[in-house]
Every structure is written in C-alpha cells, then in structure tokens.
Amino acid sequence: MNTPALLINHQKFAGNRLKELSQSKVNNATTPAWEKDIFRFILAWMDDTDSIVQYSSGTTGRSKKLHLLKESMICSAENTLSFFKLLPGQTAVLCLPMQYIAGKMMVVRCLVGGLNLEIVEPRSLPELSGIGHIDFCSMVPLQVFNFLKKTGDLSPIKKLLIGGTEITRELESLVSDVSTEVFASFGMAETCSHIALRRINGPGAQPDYHALPGIELNLDNRGCLVVEAPYLPNTIITNDLVVFSGPGAFLWTGRYDNLINAAGIKIVPEEMEARIAESTGLVCTVIGLPDEPLGQKAVVVFEMTPEISQSYIISSMQDLFPGKKQPPEIVWVDAFPRNASAKVDRRKLADMIRGIC
C-alpha cells in the first residue's frame, strides 16, 4: 500500500506527519471520544496488517466480528469515487459514527481519492454551517430529516448518500425537489459499504437499486440476495428479500429475519409498514410476537399517539391481512429504541411491547 496522505480541512498530512497527527489526537485528553475514533481508525489503516476489524450492525441478530481486507475497502472506495465522479481536492463530510462501516469508508474514500475530509460530530442534527460547499456527504435518514427540518433545504451539499436504514416515503417526498443529487445506498459491513445505489430525487429518480459495475447479484432459495464482487474474498449471502426488476436491478422488500408467520400466512413487516404509511401517512414498525393459536401475531407499533383516531387506523388496515378477519393489534410507545445508526431495534421493541399485548 502506498504511503497514505489525507487532506483534512484543506491541509495535507502524509506518511509520518499523518501518523503523528493521529497519535497526538488519540493521546490528547481534550479530544472528544468521537474524534479519537476517527484517528484510531487512521492509525489502524496505516499499520502493517492487511485487514480492519469491523462488527456487523447486529440489528436483527448477534453482531459478528469481521476482518475486512484493506484492498477490498480500497476497491469499494474506487467504485464510489468513480460513480459519483469525485475528484481530488473536492470536499467530503464525515458526520457518521466510526463504529459502523459507513464512517470508516468515508475516510477511506478521502485517502484513496485525495478528497478533502471535513470532520463533524456524528449527531442526529449535523452542524454543517461552517463548511461551505460540500461535494459529497453521507447521512442516515434521521440526520437528513432533522437537517431539512432546521434549514429547509440541502443546497450546501451537491451529492448526498443516505443509508443505514430504510428511507420512508415521507423523506423521499421531502427531498424530491431539492437541487442536491440524493441517493439511497444498499450494502452492509460484509460488502465494505454499498454495492448498489438508487437515485431518489430529480428527473433520474429510480424505484429500484442498481448494482455498481462488477457486482454480480443472484437469489438463494429463500428469495434473498446473494452478492459477488471481484474485490470480495467470499460470496455474501444476505437476509435481504428482493425482487429483480432487470439486469443488476432489484426492489428491496424486507428482511428474512423479520418475516412473521401468522397461521401459515407469511407477512413481510417492511411491506406492511410501507402500505400503512401510504394509507395513513403514519410511520410505524410491525413486530411479530408469539401467539398460541396462530404461531405468531403481527403487532403494529406507532411512535407516540398520532393525531388520528384508532378506529380510522384499523379501518385503513383491513386489507393488509388476506384471509384474516381481524386486523393486527395496535400499540403506541413513547419512542422507538434505535441503535447508533438510527435503525429501529426490532428486538428491543418486541421486548418493550410483550407486556402490553
């Protein structure tokens, strides 16, 4: 690997100078913990090992310890740089936590592509006002929603990548007319970030994800996506339920882990959530709980009491369960439990509502 160099706030640090800067940041007691994580990663990138330790998100199961090859991460970064036509000296903003692959890959893209890295505390509302023009930025949906709520637009950002969890119809509607080029990402820690992208606004908006060049996609016997890439040492078998819409293109429908089997009827929670949102305008999470006669029952959980009658919600959902006379149970909670990447933690949510249903 070549001697790494990194532009930080338009100041170039290379070789030993980058190592010394990173070590001083890590050792300085006044450096915030989130910033130390960035420079710890840079030190790990510069060491003699050929891989980086990364943990999977663990949203639907136990988190797994992964060893991602640095060469694989470099190839993934090159794919992104090429797709977005990012050039040396352009500004990229890191406002995501470093424990997730998305944060690490933003640093790698800057190292590989000579981008100028601007570092921002990874909060639910990133503070970008002092940066000026931003060529590339990656956020989770909650950050985008909060940023739009505060500023009204995304104009400082030329190209925005949204990932980490599903994008709601409401958020897609909010970004539909902004000048920023907004993309949804599909990927995971095992694939070194995204392997497919979907433009969600502007004249080029797409309903489906499109694989990046060199990525080969297939289905297993469950209907879950299988990913192969020349830079990945192994085939990745996912738990993501998809429907192919064309060569290298697919619609994501949900997670196999989340499937609910109610009296022999397989329910995809994410599909239900989308239909409920379209019908009522309300965001919800559908959870499967044990049920003695049915095997499982579906419970629709809303975050805080909506300003809409429960009877209207029930009547709006009558067609969601073919062959089932009664609609699913409905529960309200003060707030959904979420992990650091703002994904709803379905396991914790299920534990919260067990005593209610």
C-alpha positions as CSV (number, residue, x, y, z in Angstrom):
1,M,0.0,0.0,0.0
2,N,1.3,3.4,-0.9
3,T,2.2,5.9,1.8
4,P,-1.2,7.3,2.8
5,A,-1.9,11.0,2.6
6,L,-5.0,12.8,3.8
7,L,-6.4,16.3,3.3
8,I,-8.1,17.4,6.5
9,N,-9.7,20.9,6.4
10,H,-7.6,21.5,3.2
11,Q,-4.3,20.8,5.0
12,K,-2.3,17.8,3.7
13,F,-0.9,15.2,6.1
14,A,1.2,12.4,4.7
15,G,3.2,9.5,6.0
16,N,4.8,10.1,9.4
17,R,3.1,13.5,9.6
18,L,-0.4,11.9,9.4
19,K,0.7,9.2,11.9
20,E,1.9,11.9,14.3
21,L,-1.2,13.9,14.0
22,S,-3.4,10.9,14.6
23,Q,-1.4,9.7,17.6
24,S,-1.5,13.2,19.1
25,K,-5.3,13.4,18.7
26,V,-5.7,10.0,20.3
27,N,-3.4,10.8,23.2
28,N,-4.9,14.3,23.8
29,A,-7.3,14.2,26.8
30,T,-9.3,17.1,25.3
31,T,-10.0,15.3,22.0
32,P,-13.7,14.2,22.0
33,A,-14.3,10.5,22.0
34,W,-16.0,10.5,18.6
35,E,-13.0,12.3,17.1
36,K,-10.5,9.9,18.7
37,D,-12.3,7.1,17.0
38,I,-11.5,8.7,13.6
39,F,-7.8,8.9,14.3
40,R,-7.7,5.5,15.8
41,F,-9.0,4.2,12.5
42,I,-6.4,6.1,10.6
43,L,-3.7,4.6,12.7
44,A,-5.1,1.1,12.1
45,W,-5.2,1.8,8.4
46,M,-1.5,2.7,8.5
47,D,-0.3,-0.3,10.4
48,D,1.2,-3.5,8.8
49,T,-1.9,-5.6,9.0
50,D,-3.9,-6.3,5.8
51,S,-7.3,-6.0,7.3
52,I,-9.6,-3.9,9.5
53,V,-11.7,-5.3,12.3
54,Q,-15.4,-4.4,11.8
55,Y,-18.5,-5.5,13.6
56,S,-21.8,-6.1,11.8
57,S,-24.7,-3.9,12.9
58,G,-26.4,-6.7,14.8
59,T,-29.8,-5.1,14.2
60,T,-31.6,-8.5,13.5
61,G,-29.1,-10.8,15.2
62,R,-25.9,-11.0,17.2
63,S,-23.2,-8.7,15.9
64,K,-20.4,-10.5,14.1
65,K,-16.7,-9.7,14.2
66,L,-15.4,-9.3,10.6
67,H,-11.9,-8.8,9.2
68,L,-12.3,-6.7,6.1
69,L,-9.3,-6.6,3.7
70,K,-7.9,-3.2,3.2
71,E,-7.6,-3.9,-0.5
72,S,-11.3,-4.7,-0.6
73,M,-12.1,-1.4,1.1
74,I,-9.9,0.4,-1.4
75,C,-11.7,-1.2,-4.4
76,S,-15.1,-0.3,-2.8
77,A,-13.9,3.3,-2.4
78,E,-12.8,3.4,-6.0
79,N,-16.2,2.3,-7.2
80,T,-17.8,5.1,-5.2
81,L,-15.4,7.7,-6.4
82,S,-16.0,6.6,-10.0
83,F,-19.8,6.5,-9.8
84,F,-20.1,10.0,-8.2
85,K,-17.3,11.4,-10.3
86,L,-15.5,12.7,-7.3
87,L,-12.1,14.5,-7.9
88,P,-9.1,15.2,-5.8
89,G,-9.5,18.3,-3.6
90,Q,-13.3,18.1,-3.5
91,T,-14.8,18.2,-0.1
92,A,-16.4,15.2,1.6
93,V,-18.1,15.4,5.1
94,L,-17.9,12.7,7.7
95,C,-20.8,13.1,10.2
96,L,-21.3,9.4,10.9
97,P,-20.1,7.3,13.9
98,M,-16.9,5.4,13.2
99,Q,-18.0,2.1,14.7
100,Y,-20.0,1.5,11.5
101,I,-18.6,0.7,8.1
102,A,-20.2,3.9,6.6
103,G,-18.0,6.1,8.7
104,K,-14.8,4.1,8.0
105,M,-15.5,4.1,4.3
106,M,-15.8,7.9,4.1
107,V,-12.3,8.2,5.5
108,V,-11.0,5.5,3.0
109,R,-12.6,7.4,0.1
110,C,-10.8,10.5,1.1
111,L,-7.5,8.6,1.5
112,V,-7.9,6.9,-1.9
113,G,-9.4,9.8,-3.9
114,G,-7.5,12.7,-2.4
115,L,-10.7,14.3,-1.2
116,N,-10.7,17.0,1.5
117,L,-12.1,15.5,4.7
118,E,-14.2,17.7,6.9
119,I,-15.0,16.1,10.3
120,V,-18.3,16.8,12.0
121,E,-19.6,15.4,15.3
122,P,-22.0,12.5,14.5
123,R,-25.2,13.9,16.0
124,S,-28.8,13.5,14.9
125,L,-28.6,17.0,13.5
126,P,-25.1,17.5,12.0
127,E,-23.7,21.0,12.2
128,L,-22.5,21.8,8.7
129,S,-22.9,25.6,8.6
130,G,-19.2,26.4,8.9
131,I,-18.1,24.2,6.0
132,G,-19.5,26.0,2.9
133,H,-19.7,24.0,-0.3
134,I,-19.9,20.2,0.2
135,D,-19.3,17.9,-2.8
136,F,-20.2,14.7,-1.1
137,C,-21.8,13.7,2.2
138,S,-23.3,10.6,3.7
139,M,-26.1,10.6,6.4
140,V,-28.6,8.3,7.9
141,P,-32.3,9.2,7.3
142,L,-32.8,10.8,10.7
143,Q,-30.0,13.2,10.1
144,V,-31.4,14.2,6.7
145,F,-34.9,14.7,8.2
146,N,-33.6,16.8,11.0
147,F,-31.3,18.9,8.7
148,L,-34.2,19.6,6.4
149,K,-36.5,20.5,9.3
150,K,-33.9,23.0,10.5
151,T,-32.6,24.5,7.2
152,G,-35.4,23.8,4.7
153,D,-33.1,22.5,2.0
154,L,-29.9,20.6,1.3
155,S,-28.3,23.2,-1.1
156,P,-24.8,23.2,0.5
157,I,-24.5,19.6,-0.4
158,K,-24.0,18.6,-4.1
159,K,-24.3,14.9,-3.7
160,L,-25.9,13.1,-0.7
161,L,-25.8,9.4,0.1
162,I,-28.4,8.1,2.5
163,G,-28.0,4.7,4.2
164,G,-28.1,2.8,7.4
165,T,-31.8,2.0,7.4
166,E,-34.9,2.2,5.2
167,I,-35.9,5.6,3.7
168,T,-39.6,6.4,4.4
169,R,-41.9,7.8,1.7
170,E,-42.1,11.0,3.7
171,L,-38.4,11.5,3.5
172,E,-38.4,10.7,-0.2
173,S,-41.1,13.3,-0.7
174,L,-39.2,15.9,1.3
175,V,-36.1,15.5,-0.9
176,S,-37.9,15.2,-4.2
177,D,-37.5,18.8,-5.3
178,V,-34.1,19.7,-3.8
179,S,-31.2,20.6,-6.0
180,T,-28.9,18.1,-4.3
181,E,-28.5,14.7,-6.0
182,V,-29.8,12.3,-3.4
183,F,-29.1,8.5,-3.5
184,A,-30.2,5.6,-1.3
185,S,-27.4,3.1,-0.6
186,F,-27.7,-0.7,-0.3
187,G,-24.9,-2.6,1.3
188,M,-23.5,-3.8,4.6
189,A,-20.3,-4.3,6.6
190,E,-19.5,-7.5,4.8
191,T,-19.6,-5.8,1.4
192,C,-17.4,-2.8,2.5
193,S,-20.4,-0.5,2.3
194,H,-22.7,-0.1,-0.7
195,I,-22.8,-2.4,-3.7
196,A,-26.0,-0.8,-5.2
197,L,-27.5,2.7,-5.4
198,R,-30.8,4.2,-6.1
199,R,-31.4,7.8,-7.1
200,I,-34.4,9.1,-5.1
201,N,-35.0,12.6,-6.5
202,G,-34.8,14.7,-9.6
203,P,-35.6,13.6,-13.2
204,G,-33.4,10.5,-12.8
205,A,-35.3,9.1,-9.8
206,Q,-35.4,5.3,-9.7
207,P,-37.8,2.9,-7.9
208,D,-35.1,0.2,-7.8
209,Y,-31.5,-0.3,-6.8
210,H,-28.8,-0.7,-9.4
211,A,-25.6,-2.7,-8.8
212,L,-22.3,-0.9,-9.2
213,P,-20.0,-2.1,-12.1
214,G,-18.5,-5.5,-11.4
215,I,-21.1,-6.6,-8.8
216,E,-22.9,-9.8,-9.6
217,L,-26.3,-10.5,-8.0
218,N,-28.3,-13.7,-7.6
219,L,-31.1,-15.1,-5.4
220,D,-30.9,-18.1,-3.0
221,N,-33.8,-20.5,-2.4
222,R,-35.4,-18.1,0.2
223,G,-35.6,-15.2,-2.2
224,C,-32.7,-13.5,-0.5
225,L,-30.0,-11.5,-2.3
226,V,-26.6,-13.1,-3.0
227,V,-23.7,-10.8,-3.8
228,E,-20.4,-11.5,-5.5
229,A,-17.7,-8.9,-6.3
230,P,-14.2,-9.3,-7.7
231,Y,-12.8,-7.5,-4.7
232,L,-14.6,-9.6,-2.0
233,P,-12.9,-12.8,-0.9
234,N,-16.2,-14.6,-0.4
235,T,-19.7,-14.8,-1.8
236,I,-22.1,-12.8,0.6
237,I,-25.4,-14.4,1.3
238,T,-27.7,-11.8,2.7
239,N,-31.0,-12.0,4.6
240,D,-32.5,-9.3,2.3
241,L,-35.6,-10.2,0.4
242,V,-35.5,-8.7,-3.1
243,V,-37.3,-8.9,-6.4
244,F,-35.2,-8.5,-9.6
245,S,-36.5,-5.8,-11.9
246,G,-33.9,-6.0,-14.6
247,P,-30.2,-7.0,-15.1
248,G,-28.4,-5.9,-11.9
249,A,-31.5,-4.1,-10.6
250,F,-33.8,-5.0,-7.8
251,L,-36.5,-3.9,-5.5
252,W,-35.9,-4.4,-1.8
253,T,-39.0,-5.8,0.1
254,G,-37.7,-6.6,3.6
255,R,-35.6,-8.8,5.8
256,Y,-36.0,-12.6,6.0
257,D,-35.2,-12.3,9.7
258,N,-38.3,-10.2,10.3
259,L,-40.8,-12.5,8.5
260,I,-44.0,-13.1,10.5
261,N,-45.8,-16.5,10.1
262,A,-49.4,-15.9,11.2
263,A,-51.5,-19.1,10.7
264,G,-49.4,-20.0,7.7
265,I,-49.6,-16.6,6.1
266,K,-46.1,-15.1,5.6
267,I,-46.1,-11.4,6.4
268,V,-43.2,-9.1,5.4
269,P,-43.2,-6.3,8.0
270,E,-41.5,-3.8,5.9
271,E,-44.1,-4.2,3.1
272,M,-46.9,-3.7,5.7
273,E,-45.1,-0.6,7.1
274,A,-44.9,1.0,3.7
275,R,-48.6,0.3,2.9
276,I,-49.7,1.6,6.3
277,A,-47.6,4.8,5.8
278,E,-49.1,5.2,2.3
279,S,-52.7,4.7,3.6
280,T,-52.5,6.7,6.9
281,G,-49.4,8.9,6.5
282,L,-48.1,7.5,9.7
283,V,-44.7,5.8,10.4
284,C,-44.9,2.5,12.2
285,T,-43.0,-0.7,12.9
286,V,-44.6,-4.1,12.6
287,I,-43.4,-6.7,15.1
288,G,-44.1,-10.4,15.2
289,L,-44.9,-11.8,18.7
290,P,-45.6,-15.4,19.7
291,D,-49.3,-16.4,19.6
292,E,-50.6,-19.8,20.6
293,P,-53.3,-20.5,18.0
294,L,-51.6,-18.6,15.2
295,G,-47.9,-19.3,15.8
296,Q,-47.2,-15.6,15.5
297,K,-49.3,-12.5,15.5
298,A,-48.5,-9.1,13.9
299,V,-48.4,-6.0,16.1
300,V,-48.3,-2.6,14.6
301,V,-46.4,-0.2,16.8
302,F,-46.7,3.6,16.4
303,E,-44.3,6.1,17.9
304,M,-46.3,8.3,20.2
305,T,-50.0,8.8,19.9
306,P,-50.9,10.1,16.5
307,E,-53.5,12.8,16.0
308,I,-55.8,10.4,14.2
309,S,-58.4,8.0,15.6
310,Q,-57.6,4.4,16.3
311,S,-60.8,3.3,14.5
312,Y,-59.6,5.1,11.3
313,I,-56.3,3.4,11.5
314,I,-57.9,0.0,12.0
315,S,-60.3,0.5,9.1
316,S,-57.4,1.6,6.9
317,M,-55.6,-1.7,7.5
318,Q,-58.4,-4.1,6.8
319,D,-56.9,-5.3,3.6
320,L,-53.4,-5.9,4.9
321,F,-54.1,-9.5,6.0
322,P,-55.6,-11.6,3.3
323,G,-57.9,-14.2,4.7
324,K,-57.7,-12.8,8.3
325,K,-60.9,-11.2,9.6
326,Q,-59.4,-9.3,12.5
327,P,-56.7,-6.6,11.9
328,P,-53.4,-6.7,13.7
329,E,-53.1,-5.4,17.2
330,I,-52.1,-1.7,17.5
331,V,-49.7,-0.4,20.2
332,W,-48.3,3.1,20.9
333,V,-44.9,3.7,22.5
334,D,-43.2,6.9,23.5
335,A,-40.2,6.3,21.2
336,F,-38.8,3.5,19.2
337,P,-35.5,2.1,20.5
338,R,-32.7,2.7,18.0
339,N,-29.1,1.9,17.6
340,A,-26.3,4.3,16.8
341,S,-27.0,4.3,13.1
342,A,-30.7,5.3,13.8
343,K,-32.1,1.9,12.9
344,V,-35.2,0.8,14.9
345,D,-34.0,-2.1,17.1
346,R,-36.8,-4.6,16.5
347,R,-35.7,-7.0,19.2
348,K,-35.7,-4.3,21.9
349,L,-39.1,-3.0,20.6
350,A,-40.5,-6.5,20.8
351,D,-39.3,-6.8,24.4
352,M,-40.9,-3.4,25.2
353,I,-44.4,-4.4,23.9
354,R,-44.6,-8.0,25.2
355,G,-46.2,-6.9,28.4
356,I,-48.7,-4.7,26.6
357,C,-50.1,-7.2,24.0
